[in-house]
Amino acid sequence: MTTDPSSFLTALRLSDSFLPVGGYTASYGLEQYINEGRITTGDDLRDLLAAYLRRVVGPCETVALANAHIASESDNLERLLAVDERLHAVTLPREFRESSTKAGAKLSELFGPDGTGSHTDAGRDNVAGARPETTAPATDGRDFEATVADAIDTGSTPGHYPVVFAVVTAARGLSRLEACLAHAYSFVTGLLGAAQRLGRFGHTEIQSVLERLEPTITEVCERHVDDEPTAMASFAPLAEIMGMNHERAGRRLFMS
């Protein structure tokens, strides 16, 4: 694990809900679970988030993040774009894909060369199923983060959040496991924050759930950090149905 203060602070920044990437607008179907009365207690909430970790975050997003991190360390743009494209393909609910790519684009802006949010969403409508048939830009010695940001801006790649997260953490000295842990932790705290804002759970209960989930976060990340990209898969049919139903809900606080 890192002992570099800058890398450690980067991990804290990335796992903090204060990070303005739009995560506060996403509940990934949790709101629909609560609306339908499927989640009523802290134990219900913990079980649901543990299932998300084991069925989606671990075998899908952690695998994508770890392999994108490897690609970033070697400036291998082709490999990184392939990871991003596969993640886009295996993320079935449209709301989940849109939340992930919007957050990825924003993270790319925040940690870009100037950090001013100057990148745009131009070209992003081209990523409905796969990246366009264009030649991927070569690094040519340029900063790899800037190259990835260019690919996102031009629609050459969807720019999913775990993939951009990997690029950012690799550039700032975090190991693959540290990056995976930070991402999984931020996912959990994001959903716990959503549950709290929905008014069903208090601060103390939320903290209790978080503490009980910490071993699962570690277990899931350690299990999947060395998986190959071909192992990337998500199997959470009820969560996906809740996400799709949420898109058409008559009343909702969250976008996804």
FIKOLZA-1660 file (N, C-alpha, C; in steps of 0.1 Angstrom, whole numbers, plus 5000, padded with zeros to 4 digits):
% residues 256
   i   px   py   pz ch aa at
   1 5008 4988 5000  A  M  N
   1 5000 5000 5000  A  M CA
   1 5009 5012 5000  A  M  C
   2 5004 5023 4994  A  T  N
   2 5012 5035 4993  A  T CA
   2 5015 5042 5006  A  T  C
   3 5027 5048 5007  A  T  N
   3 5030 5056 5018  A  T CA
   3 5032 5071 5014  A  T  C
   4 5030 5073 5001  A  D  N
   4 5032 5086 4995  A  D CA
   4 5020 5095 4999  A  D  C
   5 5022 5106 5005  A  P  N
   5 5011 5115 5010  A  P CA
   5 5002 5120 4999  A  P  C
   6 5008 5123 4987  A  S  N
   6 5000 5128 4976  A  S CA
   6 4991 5117 4971  A  S  C
   7 4996 5105 4969  A  S  N
   7 4988 5094 4965  A  S CA
   7 4976 5091 4975  A  S  C
   8 4980 5091 4987  A  F  N
   8 4970 5089 4998  A  F CA
   8 4959 5099 4997  A  F  C
   9 4963 5112 4996  A  L  N
   9 4953 5123 4995  A  L CA
   9 4944 5122 4983  A  L  C
  10 4950 5117 4972  A  T  N
  10 4942 5115 4960  A  T CA
  10 4932 5104 4962  A  T  C
  11 4936 5093 4969  A  A  N
  11 4926 5083 4972  A  A CA
  11 4914 5088 4981  A  A  C
  12 4918 5096 4990  A  L  N
  12 4907 5102 4999  A  L CA
  12 4898 5111 4991  A  L  C
  13 4904 5119 4982  A  R  N
  13 4896 5128 4974  A  R CA
  13 4887 5121 4964  A  R  C
  14 4892 5110 4958  A  L  N
  14 4884 5102 4949  A  L CA
  14 4873 5095 4956  A  L  C
  15 4875 5091 4968  A  S  N
  15 4864 5083 4975  A  S CA
  15 4855 5091 4983  A  S  C
  16 4856 5104 4983  A  D  N
  16 4848 5114 4990  A  D CA
  16 4836 5118 4982  A  D  C
  17 4824 5117 4988  A  S  N
  17 4812 5122 4981  A  S CA
  17 4812 5136 4978  A  S  C
  18 4822 5144 4983  A  F  N
  18 4824 5158 4980  A  F CA
  18 4828 5159 4965  A  F  C
  19 4834 5149 4959  A  L  N
  19 4839 5150 4946  A  L CA
  19 4828 5152 4936  A  L  C
  20 4828 5163 4928  A  P  N
  20 4817 5167 4920  A  P CA
  20 4816 5161 4907  A  P  C
  21 4813 5148 4907  A  V  N
  21 4812 5141 4894  A  V CA
  21 4797 5136 4891  A  V  C
  22 4788 5141 4900  A  G  N
  22 4774 5138 4897  A  G CA
  22 4769 5126 4904  A  G  C
  23 4778 5120 4913  A  G  N
  23 4774 5107 4920  A  G CA
  23 4762 5109 4929  A  G  C
  24 4760 5121 4933  A  Y  N
  24 4748 5124 4942  A  Y CA
  24 4735 5123 4935  A  Y  C
  25 4735 5122 4922  A  T  N
  25 4722 5121 4914  A  T CA
  25 4719 5106 4912  A  T  C
  26 4727 5097 4915  A  A  N
  26 4725 5083 4912  A  A CA
  26 4722 5074 4924  A  A  C
  27 4713 5066 4922  A  S  N
  27 4710 5056 4933  A  S CA
  27 4711 5042 4928  A  S  C
  28 4714 5040 4914  A  Y  N
  28 4715 5027 4908  A  Y CA
  28 4704 5017 4912  A  Y  C
  29 4692 5022 4911  A  G  N
  29 4680 5014 4914  A  G CA
  29 4676 5013 4928  A  G  C
  30 4685 5018 4938  A  L  N
  30 4682 5017 4952  A  L CA
  30 4668 5025 4955  A  L  C
  31 4666 5036 4949  A  E  N
  31 4654 5043 4951  A  E CA
  31 4642 5035 4948  A  E  C
  32 4643 5027 4937  A  Q  N
  32 4631 5019 4933  A  Q CA
  32 4629 5008 4943  A  Q  C
  33 4640 5002 4948  A  Y  N
  33 4639 4992 4958  A  Y CA
  33 4631 4997 4970  A  Y  C
  34 4635 5009 4974  A  I  N
  34 4628 5015 4986  A  I CA
  34 4614 5019 4983  A  I  C
  35 4611 5024 4971  A  N  N
  35 4598 5028 4967  A  N CA
  35 4588 5016 4966  A  N  C
  36 4594 5004 4963  A  E  N
  36 4585 4992 4962  A  E CA
  36 4585 4984 4975  A  E  C
  37 4591 4990 4986  A  G  N
  37 4591 4984 4999  A  G CA
  37 4599 4971 5000  A  G  C
  38 4609 4970 4991  A  R  N
  38 4618 4958 4992  A  R CA
  38 4630 4960 5002  A  R  C
  39 4632 4973 5006  A  I  N
  39 4643 4976 5015  A  I CA
  39 4637 4984 5026  A  I  C
  40 4636 4978 5038  A  T  N
  40 4630 4985 5050  A  T CA
  40 4639 4986 5062  A  T  C
  41 4649 4977 5063  A  T  N
  41 4658 4977 5075  A  T CA
  41 4673 4979 5071  A  T  C
  42 4681 4982 5081  A  G  N
  42 4695 4983 5078  A  G CA
  42 4701 4969 5073  A  G  C
  43 4696 4958 5078  A  D  N
  43 4700 4945 5073  A  D CA
  43 4697 4943 5059  A  D  C
  44 4685 4948 5055  A  D  N
  44 4681 4947 5041  A  D CA
  44 4691 4955 5032  A  D  C
  45 4694 4967 5037  A  L  N
  45 4703 4976 5029  A  L CA
  45 4717 4970 5028  A  L  C
  46 4722 4964 5039  A  R  N
  46 4735 4958 5039  A  R CA
  46 4735 4946 5029  A  R  C
  47 4725 4938 5029  A  D  N
  47 4724 4926 5020  A  D CA
  47 4724 4931 5006  A  D  C
  48 4717 4941 5003  A  L  N
  48 4716 4946 4989  A  L CA
  48 4729 4951 4984  A  L  C
  49 4736 4959 4993  A  L  N
  49 4749 4965 4988  A  L CA
  49 4759 4954 4987  A  L  C
  50 4759 4944 4996  A  A  N
  50 4768 4933 4995  A  A CA
  50 4766 4926 4982  A  A  C
  51 4753 4924 4978  A  A  N
  51 4750 4918 4965  A  A CA
  51 4755 4926 4953  A  A  C
  52 4754 4939 4954  A  Y  N
  52 4759 4948 4944  A  Y CA
  52 4774 4946 4943  A  Y  C
  53 4781 4946 4954  A  L  N
  53 4796 4944 4954  A  L CA
  53 4800 4931 4948  A  L  C
  54 4793 4920 4951  A  R  N
  54 4797 4907 4946  A  R CA
  54 4792 4904 4932  A  R  C
  55 4782 4910 4928  A  R  N
  55 4776 4907 4915  A  R CA
  55 4779 4918 4904  A  R  C
  56 4782 4930 4908  A  V  N
  56 4784 4941 4898  A  V CA
  56 4797 4947 4900  A  V  C
  57 4799 4953 4912  A  V  N
  57 4812 4961 4914  A  V CA
  57 4824 4952 4912  A  V  C
  58 4824 4940 4919  A  G  N
  58 4835 4931 4918  A  G CA
  58 4838 4926 4904  A  G  C
  59 4829 4917 4899  A  P  N
  59 4832 4910 4887  A  P CA
  59 4831 4919 4874  A  P  C
  60 4826 4931 4876  A  C  N
  60 4824 4939 4864  A  C CA
  60 4833 4952 4865  A  C  C
  61 4829 4961 4874  A  E  N
  61 4836 4974 4875  A  E CA
  61 4851 4972 4880  A  E  C
  62 4853 4964 4890  A  T  N
  62 4866 4962 4895  A  T CA
  62 4875 4956 4885  A  T  C
  63 4870 4946 4877  A  V  N
  63 4878 4940 4866  A  V CA
  63 4882 4951 4856  A  V  C
  64 4872 4959 4852  A  A  N
  64 4875 4970 4843  A  A CA
  64 4885 4979 4848  A  A  C
  65 4883 4983 4860  A  L  N
  65 4893 4993 4866  A  L CA
  65 4907 4987 4867  A  L  C
  66 4908 4975 4872  A  A  N
  66 4921 4969 4873  A  A CA
  66 4929 4968 4860  A  A  C
  67 4921 4964 4849  A  N  N
  67 4928 4962 4836  A  N CA
  67 4930 4976 4830  A  N  C
  68 4922 4985 4832  A  A  N
  68 4924 4999 4827  A  A CA
  68 4936 5005 4834  A  A  C
  69 4938 5002 4847  A  H  N
  69 4950 5006 4854  A  H CA
  69 4963 5001 4848  A  H  C
  70 4963 4988 4845  A  I  N
  70 4974 4982 4838  A  I CA
  70 4977 4988 4825  A  I  C
  71 4967 4991 4817  A  A  N
  71 4968 4998 4804  A  A CA
  71 4974 5012 4806  A  A  C
  72 4969 5018 4816  A  S  N
  72 4974 5032 4819  A  S CA
  72 4989 5032 4823  A  S  C
  73 4993 5023 4831  A  E  N
  73 5007 5022 4835  A  E CA
  73 5017 5020 4823  A  E  C
  74 5012 5014 4813  A  S  N
  74 5020 5011 4801  A  S CA
  74 5016 5020 4789  A  S  C
  75 5008 5030 4792  A  D  N
  75 5003 5039 4781  A  D CA
  75 4997 5031 4769  A  D  C
  76 4990 5021 4772  A  N  N
  76 4985 5012 4762  A  N CA
  76 4970 5016 4759  A  N  C
  77 4969 5026 4750  A  L  N
  77 4956 5031 4747  A  L CA
  77 4946 5021 4741  A  L  C
  78 4952 5013 4732  A  E  N
  78 4943 5003 4725  A  E CA
  78 4937 4993 4736  A  E  C
  79 4945 4989 4745  A  R  N
  79 4940 4980 4756  A  R CA
  79 4929 4987 4764  A  R  C
  80 4932 5000 4768  A  L  N
  80 4923 5007 4776  A  L CA
  80 4909 5009 4769  A  L  C
  81 4910 5012 4756  A  L  N
  81 4897 5014 4749  A  L CA
  81 4889 5001 4748  A  L  C
  82 4896 4990 4747  A  A  N
  82 4890 4977 4746  A  A CA
  82 4883 4974 4759  A  A  C
  83 4889 4977 4770  A  V  N
  83 4883 4975 4783  A  V CA
  83 4871 4984 4785  A  V  C
  84 4872 4997 4781  A  D  N
  84 4860 5006 4782  A  D CA
  84 4849 5001 4773  A  D  C
  85 4852 4996 4761  A  E  N
  85 4841 4991 4752  A  E CA
  85 4834 4979 4758  A  E  C
  86 4842 4970 4764  A  R  N
  86 4836 4958 4770  A  R CA
  86 4827 4962 4782  A  R  C
  87 4831 4971 4790  A  L  N
  87 4823 4976 4802  A  L CA
  87 4810 4982 4797  A  L  C
  88 4811 4989 4786  A  H  N
  88 4799 4995 4780  A  H CA
  88 4789 4985 4776  A  H  C
  89 4795 4974 4770  A  A  N
  89 4786 4963 4765  A  A CA
  89 4779 4955 4776  A  A  C
  90 4786 4953 4787  A  V  N
  90 4780 4944 4797  A  V CA
  90 4772 4952 4807  A  V  C
  91 4772 4965 4806  A  T  N
  91 4763 4973 4815  A  T CA
  91 4750 4975 4808  A  T  C
  92 4740 4968 4812  A  L  N
  92 4727 4967 4804  A  L CA
  92 4718 4979 4806  A  L  C
  93 4714 4982 4818  A  P  N
  93 4704 4993 4819  A  P CA
  93 4710 5007 4814  A  P  C
  94 4702 5013 4806  A  R  N
  94 4706 5026 4800  A  R CA
  94 4710 5036 4811  A  R  C
  95 4702 5037 4821  A  E  N
  95 4704 5047 4832  A  E CA
  95 4718 5044 4838  A  E  C
  96 4722 5032 4840  A  F  N
  96 4735 5029 4846  A  F CA
  96 4746 5033 4837  A  F  C
  97 4744 5030 4824  A  R  N
  97 4755 5034 4814  A  R CA
  97 4756 5049 4814  A  R  C
  98 4745 5056 4813  A  E  N
  98 4746 5071 4812  A  E CA
  98 4752 5077 4825  A  E  C
  99 4748 5072 4837  A  S  N
  99 4754 5077 4849  A  S CA
  99 4769 5075 4849  A  S  C
 100 4774 5063 4845  A  S  N
 100 4788 5060 4845  A  S CA
 100 4796 5068 4835  A  S  C
 101 4790 5070 4823  A  T  N
 101 4798 5078 4813  A  T CA
 101 4798 5093 4816  A  T  C
 102 4787 5098 4822  A  K  N
 102 4787 5112 4826  A  K CA
 102 4797 5115 4837  A  K  C
 103 4797 5105 4847  A  A  N
 103 4806 5107 4858  A  A CA
 103 4821 5106 4853  A  A  C
 104 4823 5097 4844  A  G  N
 104 4836 5095 4838  A  G CA
 104 4841 5107 4831  A  G  C
 105 4832 5113 4823  A  A  N
 105 4836 5126 4816  A  A CA
 105 4839 5137 4826  A  A  C
 106 4831 5138 4836  A  K  N
 106 4834 5148 4846  A  K CA
 106 4847 5146 4854  A  K  C
 107 4849 5134 4857  A  L  N
 107 4862 5131 4864  A  L CA
 107 4874 5134 4855  A  L  C
 108 4872 5131 4842  A  S  N
 108 4883 5134 4832  A  S CA
 108 4885 5149 4832  A  S  C
 109 4875 5157 4833  A  E  N
 109 4876 5172 4833  A  E CA
 109 4883 5176 4846  A  E  C
 110 4879 5171 4857  A  L  N
 110 4884 5176 4870  A  L CA
 110 4899 5173 4871  A  L  C
 111 4903 5161 4866  A  F  N
 111 4918 5158 4867  A  F CA
 111 4925 5159 4854  A  F  C
 112 4919 5167 4845  A  G  N
 112 4926 5169 4832  A  G CA
 112 4938 5179 4834  A  G  C
 113 4945 5182 4822  A  P  N
 113 4957 5190 4823  A  P CA
 113 4955 5203 4830  A  P  C
 114 4944 5210 4828  A  D  N
 114 4942 5223 4834  A  D CA
 114 4932 5222 4846  A  D  C
 115 4925 5211 4847  A  G  N
 115 4915 5210 4859  A  G CA
 115 4904 5220 4859  A  G  C
 116 4901 5226 4848  A  T  N
 116 4891 5237 4847  A  T CA
 116 4878 5232 4842  A  T  C
 117 4877 5219 4838  A  G  N
 117 4864 5214 4833  A  G CA
 117 4862 5219 4819  A  G  C
 118 4873 5220 4811  A  S  N
 118 4871 5226 4798  A  S CA
 118 4867 5216 4787  A  S  C
 119 4868 5203 4790  A  H  N
 119 4863 5193 4781  A  H CA
 119 4848 5193 4779  A  H  C
 120 4843 5189 4768  A  T  N
 120 4829 5189 4765  A  T CA
 120 4824 5176 4763  A  T  C
 121 4810 5175 4761  A  D  N
 121 4804 5162 4758  A  D CA
 121 4803 5159 4743  A  D  C
 122 4810 5167 4735  A  A  N
 122 4809 5166 4721  A  A CA
 122 4813 5152 4717  A  A  C
 123 4805 5146 4708  A  G  N
 123 4808 5133 4703  A  G CA
 123 4803 5121 4711  A  G  C
 124 4797 5124 4723  A  R  N
 124 4794 5113 4732  A  R CA
 124 4781 5106 4727  A  R  C
 125 4773 5112 4719  A  D  N
 125 4761 5105 4713  A  D CA
 125 4765 5094 4704  A  D  C
 126 4778 5092 4701  A  N  N
 126 4782 5082 4692  A  N CA
 126 4785 5069 4699  A  N  C
 127 4783 5068 4712  A  V  N
 127 4787 5056 4719  A  V CA
 127 4776 5047 4724  A  V  C
 128 4765 5047 4716  A  A  N
 128 4754 5039 4720  A  A CA
 128 4757 5024 4722  A  A  C
 129 4765 5019 4713  A  G  N
 129 4768 5004 4715  A  G CA
 129 4783 5001 4714  A  G  C
 130 4790 5009 4706  A  A  N
 130 4804 5007 4704  A  A CA
 130 4811 5019 4699  A  A  C
 131 4824 5020 4700  A  R  N
 131 4831 5032 4696  A  R CA
 131 4831 5033 4681  A  R  C
 132 4831 5045 4675  A  P  N
 132 4830 5047 4661  A  P CA
 132 4842 5041 4654  A  P  C
 133 4841 5038 4641  A  E  N
 133 4852 5032 4633  A  E CA
 133 4862 5043 4630  A  E  C
 134 4869 5048 4640  A  T  N
 134 4879 5057 4638  A  T CA
 134 4892 5052 4644  A  T  C
 135 4903 5057 4639  A  T  N
 135 4916 5053 4644  A  T CA
 135 4918 5059 4658  A  T  C
 136 4921 5051 4668  A  A  N
 136 4924 5056 4681  A  A CA
 136 4936 5065 4681  A  A  C
 137 4935 5076 4687  A  P  N
 137 4946 5086 4687  A  P CA
 137 4959 5080 4694  A  P  C
 138 4970 5082 4689  A  A  N
 138 4983 5077 4694  A  A CA
 138 4987 5086 4705  A  A  C
 139 4995 5081 4715  A  T  N
 139 5000 5090 4725  A  T CA
 139 5010 5099 4720  A  T  C
 140 5019 5095 4712  A  D  N
 140 5030 5104 4706  A  D CA
 140 5037 5112 4717  A  D  C
 141 5039 5105 4729  A  G  N
 141 5046 5112 4739  A  G CA
 141 5038 5121 4747  A  G  C
 142 5025 5123 4744  A  R  N
 142 5016 5132 4751  A  R CA
 142 5012 5126 4764  A  R  C
 143 5008 5134 4773  A  D  N
 143 5003 5129 4786  A  D CA
 143 4991 5119 4784  A  D  C
 144 4992 5107 4790  A  F  N
 144 4982 5097 4787  A  F CA
 144 4968 5102 4791  A  F  C
 145 4967 5109 4802  A  E  N
 145 4954 5114 4807  A  E CA
 145 4948 5123 4796  A  E  C
 146 4956 5131 4790  A  A  N
 146 4951 5140 4780  A  A CA
 146 4946 5133 4768  A  A  C
 147 4954 5122 4764  A  T  N
 147 4950 5114 4753  A  T CA
 147 4937 5107 4755  A  T  C
 148 4935 5102 4767  A  V  N
 148 4922 5095 4771  A  V CA
 148 4911 5105 4771  A  V  C
 149 4913 5117 4776  A  A  N
 149 4903 5128 4776  A  A CA
 149 4899 5131 4762  A  A  C
 150 4909 5132 4753  A  D  N
 150 4906 5135 4738  A  D CA
 150 4897 5124 4733  A  D  C
 151 4900 5111 4736  A  A  N
 151 4892 5100 4731  A  A CA
 151 4878 5101 4736  A  A  C
 152 4876 5105 4748  A  I  N
 152 4862 5107 4754  A  I CA
 152 4855 5118 4747  A  I  C
 153 4862 5129 4745  A  D  N
 153 4856 5141 4739  A  D CA
 153 4852 5139 4724  A  D  C
 154 4859 5131 4717  A  T  N
 154 4856 5128 4703  A  T CA
 154 4847 5117 4701  A  T  C
 155 4843 5110 4712  A  G  N
 155 4834 5099 4711  A  G CA
 155 4841 5086 4706  A  G  C
 156 4854 5085 4707  A  S  N
 156 4861 5073 4704  A  S CA
 156 4860 5062 4714  A  S  C
 157 4855 5066 4726  A  T  N
 157 4854 5057 4737  A  T CA
 157 4843 5062 4746  A  T  C
 158 4835 5053 4753  A  P  N
 158 4824 5058 4762  A  P CA
 158 4830 5066 4774  A  P  C
 159 4841 5062 4779  A  G  N
 159 4847 5069 4791  A  G CA
 159 4839 5066 4803  A  G  C
 160 4838 5053 4806  A  H  N
 160 4831 5049 4819  A  H CA
 160 4839 5053 4831  A  H  C
 161 4832 5056 4842  A  Y  N
 161 4838 5061 4854  A  Y CA
 161 4849 5052 4859  A  Y  C
 162 4847 5038 4860  A  P  N
 162 4858 5030 4865  A  P CA
 162 4871 5031 4857  A  P  C
 163 4869 5033 4844  A  V  N
 163 4881 5033 4835  A  V CA
 163 4888 5047 4837  A  V  C
 164 4881 5058 4837  A  V  N
 164 4887 5071 4840  A  V CA
 164 4894 5071 4854  A  V  C
 165 4887 5065 4863  A  F  N
 165 4892 5064 4877  A  F CA
 165 4905 5057 4877  A  F  C
 166 4907 5046 4869  A  A  N
 166 4919 5039 4867  A  A CA
 166 4930 5048 4862  A  A  C
 167 4927 5056 4851  A  V  N
 167 4937 5064 4845  A  V CA
 167 4942 5075 4855  A  V  C
 168 4933 5080 4863  A  V  N
 168 4936 5091 4873  A  V CA
 168 4945 5085 4884  A  V  C
 169 4941 5073 4889  A  T  N
 169 4948 5067 4900  A  T CA
 169 4962 5062 4896  A  T  C
 170 4963 5057 4884  A  A  N
 170 4976 5052 4879  A  A CA
 170 4986 5063 4878  A  A  C
 171 4981 5074 4872  A  A  N
 171 4989 5086 4870  A  A CA
 171 4994 5092 4883  A  A  C
 172 4987 5089 4894  A  R  N
 172 4990 5096 4907  A  R CA
 172 4996 5086 4917  A  R  C
 173 5000 5074 4912  A  G  N
 173 5008 5066 4921  A  G CA
 173 5001 5056 4929  A  G  C
 174 4987 5054 4928  A  L  N
 174 4980 5044 4935  A  L CA
 174 4982 5031 4928  A  L  C
 175 4983 5020 4936  A  S  N
 175 4984 5007 4931  A  S CA
 175 4970 5003 4926  A  S  C
 176 4970 4991 4918  A  R  N
 176 4957 4986 4914  A  R CA
 176 4947 4983 4925  A  R  C
 177 4952 4977 4935  A  L  N
 177 4944 4973 4946  A  L CA
 177 4939 4985 4954  A  L  C
 178 4947 4995 4956  A  E  N
 178 4943 5007 4962  A  E CA
 178 4932 5014 4954  A  E  C
 179 4934 5015 4941  A  A  N
 179 4924 5021 4932  A  A CA
 179 4911 5014 4933  A  A  C
 180 4911 5000 4933  A  C  N
 180 4899 4993 4934  A  C CA
 180 4892 4995 4947  A  C  C
 181 4899 4995 4958  A  L  N
 181 4894 4997 4971  A  L CA
 181 4887 5011 4972  A  L  C
 182 4894 5021 4967  A  A  N
 182 4888 5035 4967  A  A CA
 182 4876 5035 4959  A  A  C
 183 4875 5029 4948  A  H  N
 183 4863 5029 4939  A  H CA
 183 4852 5022 4946  A  H  C
 184 4854 5010 4951  A  A  N
 184 4844 5002 4957  A  A CA
 184 4838 5010 4970  A  A  C
 185 4847 5015 4977  A  Y  N
 185 4843 5023 4989  A  Y CA
 185 4834 5035 4985  A  Y  C
 186 4838 5042 4975  A  S  N
 186 4830 5054 4971  A  S CA
 186 4817 5049 4965  A  S  C
 187 4816 5038 4959  A  F  N
 187 4803 5033 4954  A  F CA
 187 4794 5030 4966  A  F  C
 188 4799 5023 4976  A  V  N
 188 4791 5020 4987  A  V CA
 188 4786 5032 4995  A  V  C
 189 4795 5042 4997  A  T  N
 189 4792 5054 5005  A  T CA
 189 4782 5062 4996  A  T  C
 190 4783 5062 4983  A  G  N
 190 4774 5069 4975  A  G CA
 190 4760 5064 4976  A  G  C
 191 4758 5050 4976  A  L  N
 191 4745 5044 4978  A  L CA
 191 4740 5046 4992  A  L  C
 192 4748 5046 5002  A  L  N
 192 4744 5048 5015  A  L CA
 192 4739 5062 5017  A  L  C
 193 4746 5072 5011  A  G  N
 193 4742 5086 5011  A  G CA
 193 4728 5087 5004  A  G  C
 194 4726 5080 4993  A  A  N
 194 4713 5080 4987  A  A CA
 194 4702 5075 4996  A  A  C
 195 4705 5064 5003  A  A  N
 195 4695 5058 5012  A  A CA
 195 4692 5068 5023  A  A  C
 196 4702 5075 5028  A  Q  N
 196 4699 5084 5039  A  Q CA
 196 4691 5096 5034  A  Q  C
 197 4694 5101 5022  A  R  N
 197 4686 5113 5016  A  R CA
 197 4672 5109 5013  A  R  C
 198 4669 5096 5011  A  L  N
 198 4656 5092 5008  A  L CA
 198 4648 5092 5021  A  L  C
 199 4654 5094 5032  A  G  N
 199 4647 5096 5045  A  G CA
 199 4643 5083 5052  A  G  C
 200 4649 5072 5048  A  R  N
 200 4645 5059 5054  A  R CA
 200 4655 5055 5065  A  R  C
 201 4667 5060 5065  A  F  N
 201 4678 5056 5074  A  F CA
 201 4685 5068 5080  A  F  C
 202 4688 5066 5093  A  G  N
 202 4695 5077 5100  A  G CA
 202 4710 5075 5099  A  G  C
 203 4718 5085 5104  A  H  N
 203 4732 5086 5104  A  H CA
 203 4738 5074 5111  A  H  C
 204 4734 5070 5122  A  T  N
 204 4740 5059 5130  A  T CA
 204 4738 5046 5123  A  T  C
 205 4726 5043 5118  A  E  N
 205 4723 5031 5111  A  E CA
 205 4732 5030 5098  A  E  C
 206 4733 5041 5091  A  I  N
 206 4741 5041 5079  A  I CA
 206 4756 5038 5082  A  I  C
 207 4761 5044 5093  A  Q  N
 207 4775 5041 5097  A  Q CA
 207 4777 5026 5101  A  Q  C
 208 4767 5021 5107  A  S  N
 208 4767 5006 5111  A  S CA
 208 4768 4998 5099  A  S  C
 209 4760 5001 5089  A  V  N
 209 4759 4993 5076  A  V CA
 209 4773 4994 5069  A  V  C
 210 4779 5006 5069  A  L  N
 210 4792 5008 5063  A  L CA
 210 4802 5000 5069  A  L  C
 211 4803 5000 5082  A  E  N
 211 4813 4992 5090  A  E CA
 211 4812 4977 5087  A  E  C
 212 4799 4972 5086  A  R  N
 212 4797 4958 5083  A  R CA
 212 4801 4954 5069  A  R  C
 213 4801 4964 5060  A  L  N
 213 4804 4961 5046  A  L CA
 213 4819 4962 5043  A  L  C
 214 4827 4967 5052  A  E  N
 214 4841 4969 5049  A  E CA
 214 4848 4956 5046  A  E  C
 215 4845 4945 5053  A  P  N
 215 4852 4932 5049  A  P CA
 215 4848 4927 5035  A  P  C
 216 4835 4930 5031  A  T  N
 216 4831 4926 5018  A  T CA
 216 4838 4934 5007  A  T  C
 217 4840 4947 5010  A  I  N
 217 4847 4956 5000  A  I CA
 217 4861 4950 4998  A  I  C
 218 4868 4947 5009  A  T  N
 218 4881 4941 5007  A  T CA
 218 4881 4928 5000  A  T  C
 219 4872 4919 5004  A  E  N
 219 4871 4906 4998  A  E CA
 219 4869 4907 4983  A  E  C
 220 4860 4915 4979  A  V  N
 220 4856 4916 4965  A  V CA
 220 4868 4921 4957  A  V  C
 221 4874 4932 4962  A  C  N
 221 4885 4938 4954  A  C CA
 221 4897 4928 4953  A  C  C
 222 4900 4922 4964  A  E  N
 222 4912 4912 4963  A  E CA
 222 4909 4900 4954  A  E  C
 223 4896 4897 4954  A  R  N
 223 4892 4885 4945  A  R CA
 223 4893 4888 4931  A  R  C
 224 4890 4901 4927  A  H  N
 224 4889 4904 4912  A  H CA
 224 4900 4913 4907  A  H  C
 225 4909 4917 4915  A  V  N
 225 4919 4927 4910  A  V CA
 225 4928 4921 4899  A  V  C
 226 4930 4908 4899  A  D  N
 226 4938 4901 4889  A  D CA
 226 4931 4894 4878  A  D  C
 227 4918 4896 4877  A  D  N
 227 4910 4890 4866  A  D CA
 227 4913 4896 4853  A  D  C
 228 4912 4887 4843  A  E  N
 228 4914 4892 4829  A  E CA
 228 4902 4899 4824  A  E  C
 229 4903 4908 4814  A  P  N
 229 4892 4915 4809  A  P CA
 229 4880 4906 4804  A  P  C
 230 4884 4895 4799  A  T  N
 230 4873 4885 4794  A  T CA
 230 4865 4880 4805  A  T  C
 231 4869 4882 4817  A  A  N
 231 4861 4877 4829  A  A CA
 231 4851 4888 4833  A  A  C
 232 4851 4899 4827  A  M  N
 232 4842 4910 4831  A  M CA
 232 4828 4907 4828  A  M  C
 233 4820 4906 4838  A  A  N
 233 4806 4903 4836  A  A CA
 233 4798 4908 4848  A  A  C
 234 4785 4911 4846  A  S  N
 234 4776 4915 4856  A  S CA
 234 4764 4906 4856  A  S  C
 235 4760 4901 4868  A  F  N
 235 4748 4893 4869  A  F CA
 235 4740 4898 4881  A  F  C
 236 4731 4907 4879  A  A  N
 236 4722 4912 4890  A  A CA
 236 4709 4916 4884  A  A  C
 237 4702 4906 4879  A  P  N
 237 4689 4908 4871  A  P CA
 237 4679 4917 4878  A  P  C
 238 4677 4914 4891  A  L  N
 238 4667 4922 4898  A  L CA
 238 4671 4937 4900  A  L  C
 239 4684 4939 4902  A  A  N
 239 4689 4953 4903  A  A CA
 239 4688 4960 4890  A  A  C
 240 4690 4953 4879  A  E  N
 240 4688 4959 4866  A  E CA
 240 4674 4962 4863  A  E  C
 241 4665 4953 4867  A  I  N
 241 4650 4955 4865  A  I CA
 241 4646 4968 4873  A  I  C
 242 4651 4969 4886  A  M  N
 242 4648 4980 4894  A  M CA
 242 4653 4993 4887  A  M  C
 243 4665 4993 4881  A  G  N
 243 4670 5004 4874  A  G CA
 243 4662 5008 4862  A  G  C
 244 4657 4998 4855  A  M  N
 244 4649 5001 4843  A  M CA
 244 4635 5006 4848  A  M  C
 245 4629 5000 4858  A  N  N
 245 4616 5005 4863  A  N CA
 245 4618 5019 4869  A  N  C
 246 4629 5022 4875  A  H  N
 246 4632 5036 4880  A  H CA
 246 4631 5046 4869  A  H  C
 247 4636 5043 4857  A  E  N
 247 4636 5052 4846  A  E CA
 247 4622 5057 4843  A  E  C
 248 4612 5049 4846  A  R  N
 248 4598 5052 4842  A  R CA
 248 4589 5055 4855  A  R  C
 249 4596 5057 4866  A  A  N
 249 4588 5059 4878  A  A CA
 249 4582 5073 4878  A  A  C
 250 4570 5074 4883  A  G  N
 250 4563 5087 4883  A  G CA
 250 4569 5097 4893  A  G  C
 251 4575 5092 4903  A  R  N
 251 4581 5100 4914  A  R CA
 251 4595 5095 4917  A  R  C
 252 4605 5104 4916  A  R  N
 252 4619 5100 4919  A  R CA
 252 4627 5112 4923  A  R  C
 253 4636 5109 4932  A  L  N
 253 4646 5120 4936  A  L CA
 253 4658 5119 4928  A  L  C
 254 4662 5107 4924  A  F  N
 254 4675 5105 4917  A  F CA
 254 4673 5102 4902  A  F  C
 255 4684 5105 4895  A  M  N
 255 4683 5103 4880  A  M CA
 255 4684 5089 4876  A  M  C
 256 4691 5081 4885  A  S  N
 256 4693 5067 4881  A  S CA
 256 4693 5058 4894  A  S  C
% end
